Amino acid sequence: MSVKKLNKKYCIMLEDVLLITEKHREAADYITGEILKNKTDKFIVAISGESGSGKSELTHVVAKNLRKHGIFAKPVHIDNFYRILPLERTEWRQKNGIEKVVGLGEIDWQGVKQTVDDFKNSRKNTMPCVDLVTEQIDQLTTDFNGIDMIIMDGLYAINCEEAGLRVFIELTYHETKKAQSSRGKEPQNEYRMRVLEQEHKVVQSLKPKADLLIGMDYKVRPAGGI
């Protein structure tokens, strides 16, 4: 099976890399079908999963699929909305206790809500965008006029109250170590493993919110109600 590498051209994170395979395309086709059946005006899709589980790849393929149906879908990466700057985050987490602070409280949910509100009202919005090379925060300005849909992806994306369709990837960080390494994620030292374990606990707690589940075999199935 061939693997296609793509440098990101829109802002998931600057200098991020996509590793799209057939499993992502098949899952995205299923999700696209569910979106087309359930969408409303200014619809929001949310995709959550642990590090390396394929959230960004799915978001990209789903957005491209929707474009074929005349739907303009804008990816919004929730992991750009951390309140603590990347260069300061490790020290902040260690100082305040990884098990205490890693989780939903690290995200600027007010900033996420403002982005959603600007999308709903077809306004311009300026959102943060992490440069993975410098670990600095850049600003991305988007005009939501003419954008039909946003696809939010990130560890805690399905926590977004406004999401109309929530997708949860069941792969854990234990299964995604290879993917994390391929995309240049942080080294697997003690600090990183503690962070991944805490993220695992928080992400798994969001699973009941899902409408669609993607299993260990990357097959999509309804979580109930669709």
C-alpha positions, 0 to 999 in steps of 0.5 A: 500500500502506498503512502502519500506525504503532503506538506500542509498548505492550510493551517493545521500547524505550520510545517506539519506533515500529512501521511494519508493512506487508504484507511484514511480515505475509506474512513473519510468516505464513510464520514462524508456520507454521514455529513451529507445525510445530516448537515444543516446550514453552517454545519460543524464536524468535530474529530477527536483522537489521541496523538498520531491517530490520524485526525489531521489526515481525516480532516484533510480528506473529508474536506477535499471530499466535500469540495467535490460536492460543492461544499466549502469546508474549512479545517480548524485545528483545536490544538492551536488554541492552547492557552500556554505557549509551546515554548513555555508549556513543558515548564508550566506543566511540570511546575503545576503537575502534569496529572493536574493541568493536562486536559480540557483546561489547557484549551482557550475554549472562549477563543474556540467559541469566538471562531465558531461564532464568527463562522456562524455569522460569516465574519472574518476571524483571526485565530492562532496557528502554531509554527512547529519549527519555531514553536511560536504562535502565528495568526491566521485570518480567515473570512468565513463568508462563503464557508459552508462548514468547519471541521474541527480536529484535535485531542478534545475537539468533540468537546465543542458544544456546537458540533453537529457530528462528532467523530472519535478515533479509538486508537490510543497512544500505545498503537500510534507510536510509529505514526507519532515518530513518522510525523516528528512528534516529541521524543518518547521520554518520561515527561512525554509518556506522562503527558500522553497517559494523562491526555489518554485519560481525558480523551477517553472520557469524551468518547460518550459524546461521539456519534461515529466511532473509528475502531482499531481497524480504522473502520467507522461505525455508528456510536448510536442515534445516526 
